[in-house]
Amino acid sequence: MLRYLPFLLILALWIYAFVDCLNTPEQEVRGLPKVAWVLIILLFGEVLLGPVAWLIAGRPRTATARPGQGTWVAPDDNPEFLRSLGRDRDEGAQG
């Protein structure tokens, strides 16, 4: 069973890169047109050149999210939420 592991890992990487390339919008693909990346992944998948090239050079870069730029922040880290709790508590004590 252990002798099949390298083949399964190569197959898994090949399939992942192929599906990732197909699901990536055309305008986000870097370097080459999407059709060229699909062909590279399919033709050079057995020797890992195609999938690795896609992951390094063709896949779109993901932007790092910073708090305050429309990203979700946990309630205990959100100053606006904490202020609203204080307002609710003050209103409850008065009424």
Backbone as a printed PyTorch tensor [residue, N CA C, xyz], in Angstrom:
tensor([[[  0.8260,  -1.2090,   0.0000],
         [  0.0000,   0.0000,   0.0000],
         [  0.8590,   1.2570,   0.0000]],

        [[  1.9510,   1.2200,   0.7260],
         [  2.8090,   2.4000,   0.8340],
         [  3.4690,   2.7510,  -0.4960]],

        [[  3.6640,   1.7690,  -1.3660],
         [  4.3060,   2.0460,  -2.6470],
         [  3.3880,   2.8290,  -3.5860]],

        [[  2.1000,   2.8340,  -3.3200],
         [  1.1550,   3.5880,  -4.1500],
         [  1.0030,   5.0390,  -3.6920]],

        [[  1.5060,   5.3570,  -2.5230],
         [  1.3390,   6.6970,  -1.9620],
         [  1.9000,   7.8070,  -2.8550]],

        [[  3.1210,   7.6860,  -3.3880],
         [  3.6110,   8.7710,  -4.2670],
         [  2.7140,   8.9930,  -5.4880]],

        [[  2.2130,   7.9200,  -6.0640],
         [  1.3360,   8.0590,  -7.2250],
         [  0.0200,   8.7330,  -6.8490]],

        [[ -0.4970,   8.3900,  -5.6830],
         [ -1.7450,   9.0160,  -5.2320],
         [ -1.5520,  10.4920,  -4.9210]],

        [[ -0.4030,  10.8470,  -4.3440],
         [ -0.1300,  12.2570,  -4.0550],
         [  0.0230,  13.0690,  -5.3370]],

        [[  0.7050,  12.4920,  -6.3230],
         [  0.8460,  13.1780,  -7.6050],
         [ -0.5100,  13.3490,  -8.2740]],

        [[ -1.3200,  12.3000,  -8.2380],
         [ -2.6610,  12.3660,  -8.8160],
         [ -3.5260,  13.4000,  -8.0990]],

        [[ -3.4240,  13.4560,  -6.7730],
         [ -4.2050,  14.4270,  -6.0030],
         [ -3.7950,  15.8590,  -6.3490]],

        [[ -2.4860,  16.1160,  -6.4560],
         [ -2.0170,  17.4550,  -6.8110],
         [ -2.4440,  17.8080,  -8.2290]],

        [[ -2.3760,  16.8480,  -9.1160],
         [ -2.7730,  17.0420, -10.5060],
         [ -4.2530,  17.4160, -10.5870]],

        [[ -5.0790,  16.6870,  -9.9040],
         [ -6.5170,  16.9540,  -9.9170],
         [ -6.8200,  18.3020,  -9.2560]],

        [[ -6.1640,  18.5810,  -8.1400],
         [ -6.4000,  19.8560,  -7.4520],
         [ -6.0480,  21.0360,  -8.3570]],

        [[ -4.8800,  20.9870,  -8.9910],
         [ -4.4570,  22.0930,  -9.8570],
         [ -5.4000,  22.2400, -11.0460]],

        [[ -5.8390,  21.1270, -11.6120],
         [ -6.7380,  21.1680, -12.7650],
         [ -8.0790,  21.7910, -12.3930]],

        [[ -8.6670,  21.3500, -11.3040],
         [ -9.9640,  21.8790, -10.8680],
         [ -9.8280,  23.3370, -10.4420]],

        [[ -8.7380,  23.6680,  -9.7600],
         [ -8.5110,  25.0510,  -9.3370],
         [ -8.3880,  25.9630, -10.5550]],

        [[ -7.6890,  25.5050, -11.5660],
         [ -7.5410,  26.3000, -12.7870],
         [ -8.8870,  26.4740, -13.4880]],

        [[ -9.6710,  25.4180, -13.5580],
         [-10.9760,  25.5240, -14.2100],
         [-11.9230,  26.4550, -13.4560]],

        [[-11.8290,  26.4990, -12.1360],
         [-12.7230,  27.3250, -11.3320],
         [-12.2600,  28.7680, -11.1950]],

        [[-11.0450,  29.0720, -11.6130],
         [-10.5280,  30.4380, -11.5190],
         [-11.0600,  31.2660, -12.6840]],

        [[-11.6200,  32.4450, -12.3980],
         [-12.1040,  33.2990, -13.4960],
         [-10.9630,  33.7060, -14.4310]],

        [[-11.2730,  33.8400, -15.7060],
         [-10.2700,  34.1330, -16.7370],
         [ -9.4670,  35.3990, -16.4230]],

        [[-10.1230,  36.4400, -15.9100],
         [ -9.4280,  37.7020, -15.6600],
         [ -8.4760,  37.6430, -14.4650]],

        [[ -8.5720,  36.6090, -13.6350],
         [ -7.6870,  36.4960, -12.4750],
         [ -6.4710,  35.6130, -12.7290]],

        [[ -6.4400,  34.9050, -13.8450],
         [ -5.3290,  34.0190, -14.1660],
         [ -4.1170,  34.8620, -14.5440]],

        [[ -2.9600,  34.5000, -14.0040],
         [ -1.7450,  35.2640, -14.2610],
         [ -0.8790,  34.5630, -15.3010]],

        [[ -0.0920,  35.3340, -16.0170],
         [  0.9250,  34.8010, -16.9040],
         [  0.4340,  34.4250, -18.2870]],

        [[ -0.3580,  33.4010, -18.3930],
         [ -0.8290,  32.8750, -19.6700],
         [ -2.3550,  32.8370, -19.6860]],

        [[ -2.9350,  32.6610, -20.8670],
         [ -4.3950,  32.4670, -20.9060],
         [ -4.7920,  31.1780, -20.1850]],

        [[ -6.0090,  31.1400, -19.7420],
         [ -6.5060,  29.9990, -18.9660],
         [ -6.4090,  28.6870, -19.7430]],

        [[ -6.6960,  28.7210, -21.0260],
         [ -6.6270,  27.5090, -21.8530],
         [ -5.2000,  26.9690, -21.8820]],

        [[ -4.2240,  27.8580, -21.9470],
         [ -2.8280,  27.4210, -21.9530],
         [ -2.4700,  26.7540, -20.6230]],

        [[ -2.9590,  27.3190, -19.5120],
         [ -2.6830,  26.7120, -18.2090],
         [ -3.3160,  25.3300, -18.0980]],

        [[ -4.5230,  25.1740, -18.6140],
         [ -5.1830,  23.8620, -18.5740],
         [ -4.3540,  22.8450, -19.3460]],

        [[ -3.8750,  23.2210, -20.5290],
         [ -3.0600,  22.3110, -21.3290],
         [ -1.7320,  21.9850, -20.6400]],

        [[ -1.1070,  22.9740, -20.0290],
         [  0.1530,  22.7400, -19.3170],
         [ -0.0660,  21.7780, -18.1620]],

        [[ -1.1340,  21.9810, -17.4080],
         [ -1.4200,  21.0980, -16.2770],
         [ -1.6780,  19.6760, -16.7570]],

        [[ -2.4330,  19.5330, -17.8330],
         [ -2.7450,  18.1950, -18.3350],
         [ -1.5280,  17.5070, -18.9540]],

        [[ -0.7300,  18.2530, -19.7160],
         [  0.4080,  17.6440, -20.3970],
         [  1.5800,  17.3410, -19.4740]],

        [[  1.8210,  18.1970, -18.5150],
         [  2.9820,  18.0320, -17.6430],
         [  2.6000,  17.6480, -16.2160]],

        [[  1.4270,  17.0780, -16.0430],
         [  0.9520,  16.7150, -14.7130],
         [  1.6650,  15.5260, -14.1070]],

        [[  2.0610,  14.5720, -14.9300],
         [  2.7020,  13.3730, -14.3930],
         [  4.0570,  13.6640, -13.7790]],

        [[  4.7480,  14.6510, -14.2850],
         [  6.0640,  14.9890, -13.7430],
         [  5.9940,  16.1910, -12.7990]],

        [[  4.7900,  16.5930, -12.4380],
         [  4.5100,  17.6680, -11.4810],
         [  4.8970,  19.0610, -11.9650]],

        [[  5.4040,  19.2010, -13.1820],
         [  5.7630,  20.5380, -13.6590],
         [  4.5360,  21.4050, -13.8780]],

        [[  3.5020,  20.8430, -14.4880],
         [  2.2920,  21.6050, -14.7730],
         [  1.5890,  22.0900, -13.5220]],

        [[  1.2420,  21.1820, -12.5820],
         [  0.5550,  21.6370, -11.3700],
         [  1.3850,  22.5980, -10.5130]],

        [[  2.6720,  22.3420, -10.3910],
         [  3.5170,  23.2350,  -9.5850],
         [  3.6430,  24.5980, -10.2610]],

        [[  3.7790,  24.6010, -11.5910],
         [  3.8430,  25.8810, -12.3120],
         [  2.5510,  26.6710, -12.1260]],

        [[  1.4120,  25.9810, -12.1580],
         [  0.1310,  26.6590, -11.9450],
         [  0.0720,  27.2670, -10.5520]],

        [[  0.4540,  26.4950,  -9.5510],
         [  0.3640,  26.9880,  -8.1730],
         [  1.3130,  28.1490,  -7.9210]],

        [[  2.4530,  28.1710,  -8.5940],
         [  3.4340,  29.2360,  -8.3630],
         [  3.1900,  30.4510,  -9.2570]],

        [[  2.9820,  30.2090, -10.5580],
         [  2.9610,  31.3250, -11.5020],
         [  1.5880,  31.6860, -12.0520]],

        [[  0.6500,  30.7660, -12.0680],
         [ -0.6160,  31.0530, -12.7260],
         [ -1.7610,  31.3650, -11.8080]],

        [[ -1.7200,  30.8240, -10.6190],
         [ -2.8220,  30.9990,  -9.6770],
         [ -2.8880,  32.4450,  -9.2010]],

        [[ -4.0900,  32.9860,  -9.0580],
         [ -4.1940,  34.3740,  -8.5910],
         [ -3.7080,  34.5110,  -7.1580]],

        [[ -3.0850,  35.6200,  -6.9040],
         [ -2.6360,  35.8920,  -5.5330],
         [ -3.8330,  36.2630,  -4.6860]],

        [[ -3.8210,  35.7950,  -3.4550],
         [ -4.9000,  36.1490,  -2.5370],
         [ -4.4800,  37.3820,  -1.7540]],

        [[ -5.4000,  38.3100,  -1.6220],
         [ -5.1290,  39.5290,  -0.8710],
         [ -5.2200,  39.2360,   0.6130]],

        [[ -4.3130,  39.8340,   1.3640],
         [ -4.3790,  39.6750,   2.8060],
         [ -5.4370,  40.6150,   3.3530]],

        [[ -6.2830,  40.1030,   4.1890],
         [ -7.3820,  40.8920,   4.7460],
         [ -6.9080,  41.6550,   5.9690]],

        [[ -7.3230,  42.9030,   6.0430],
         [ -7.0050,  43.7260,   7.2030],
         [ -8.3100,  44.1150,   7.8760]],

        [[ -8.3450,  44.1270,   9.1990],
         [ -9.5730,  44.5370,   9.8850],
         [ -9.9650,  45.9560,   9.4820]],

        [[-11.2470,  46.1580,   9.3250],
         [-11.7500,  47.4770,   8.9610],
         [-11.9340,  47.6510,   7.4680]],

        [[-11.6020,  46.6730,   6.6760],
         [-11.7660,  46.7800,   5.2350],
         [-12.8870,  45.8740,   4.7360]],

        [[-13.9670,  45.8020,   5.4970],
         [-15.1000,  45.0090,   5.0740],
         [-14.9750,  43.5400,   5.4270]],

        [[-14.0160,  43.2080,   6.2610],
         [-13.8720,  41.8170,   6.6670],
         [-14.6210,  41.5900,   7.9660]],

        [[-14.9370,  40.3340,   8.2270],
         [-15.6430,  39.9850,   9.4400],
         [-14.6860,  40.0190,  10.6130]],

        [[-15.1140,  40.6210,  11.7080],
         [-14.3180,  40.6980,  12.9290],
         [-15.1460,  40.0760,  14.0440]],

        [[-14.4900,  39.2950,  14.8770],
         [-15.1870,  38.6630,  15.9920],
         [-15.7770,  39.7380,  16.9020]],

        [[-16.9410,  39.4850,  17.5110],
         [-17.5870,  40.5060,  18.3370],
         [-16.7090,  41.0110,  19.4840]],

        [[-15.9230,  40.1480,  20.0880],
         [-15.1040,  40.6180,  21.2000],
         [-13.9050,  41.4370,  20.7320]],

        [[-13.6290,  41.4710,  19.4140],
         [-12.5580,  42.3000,  18.8680],
         [-13.0920,  43.5290,  18.1510]],

        [[-14.4110,  43.6760,  18.0790],
         [-15.0250,  44.7530,  17.3310],
         [-15.3750,  45.8920,  18.2840]],

        [[-14.6530,  47.0250,  18.1930],
         [-14.9110,  48.1280,  19.1230],
         [-16.3250,  48.6960,  19.0010]],

        [[-16.8750,  48.7050,  17.7890],
         [-18.2320,  49.2310,  17.6160],
         [-19.2520,  48.3620,  18.3520]],

        [[-19.1020,  47.0610,  18.2900],
         [-20.0010,  46.1540,  18.9940],
         [-19.8760,  46.3420,  20.5030]],

        [[-18.6660,  46.4860,  20.9990],
         [-18.4580,  46.6620,  22.4370],
         [-19.0840,  47.9710,  22.9230]],

        [[-18.9980,  49.0400,  22.0990],
         [-19.6320,  50.3110,  22.4700],
         [-21.1440,  50.1530,  22.5210]],

        [[-21.7050,  49.3670,  21.5810],
         [-23.1580,  49.1890,  21.5740],
         [-23.6180,  48.4310,  22.8160]],

        [[-22.7960,  47.5290,  23.3280],
         [-23.1470,  46.8390,  24.5670],
         [-23.2100,  47.8190,  25.7350]],

        [[-22.2480,  48.7500,  25.7480],
         [-22.2510,  49.7570,  26.8180],
         [-23.4870,  50.6470,  26.7330]],

        [[-23.8980,  51.0150,  25.5070],
         [-25.0960,  51.8500,  25.3340],
         [-26.3280,  51.0830,  25.7780]],

        [[-26.4260,  49.8010,  25.4190],
         [-27.5740,  48.9870,  25.8160],
         [-27.6530,  48.8590,  27.3230]],

        [[-26.5250,  48.6850,  27.9660],
         [-26.4920,  48.5390,  29.4190],
         [-26.9200,  49.8380,  30.0870]],

        [[-26.4570,  50.9970,  29.5590],
         [-26.8230,  52.2990,  30.1200],
         [-28.3140,  52.5610,  29.9380]],

        [[-28.8640,  52.2240,  28.7950],
         [-30.2910,  52.4220,  28.5520],
         [-31.1350,  51.5380,  29.4550]],

        [[-30.6700,  50.3200,  29.7280],
         [-31.3910,  49.4000,  30.6080],
         [-31.3980,  49.8870,  32.0450]],

        [[-30.3200,  50.5330,  32.4640],
         [-30.2290,  51.0130,  33.8520],
         [-31.1290,  52.2420,  34.0340]],

        [[-31.3090,  53.0400,  32.9920],
         [-32.1270,  54.2440,  33.1090],
         [-33.6110,  53.9230,  33.0270]],

        [[-33.9790,  52.8950,  32.2640],
         [-35.4010,  52.6400,  32.0280],
         [-35.8870,  51.5630,  32.8670]]])
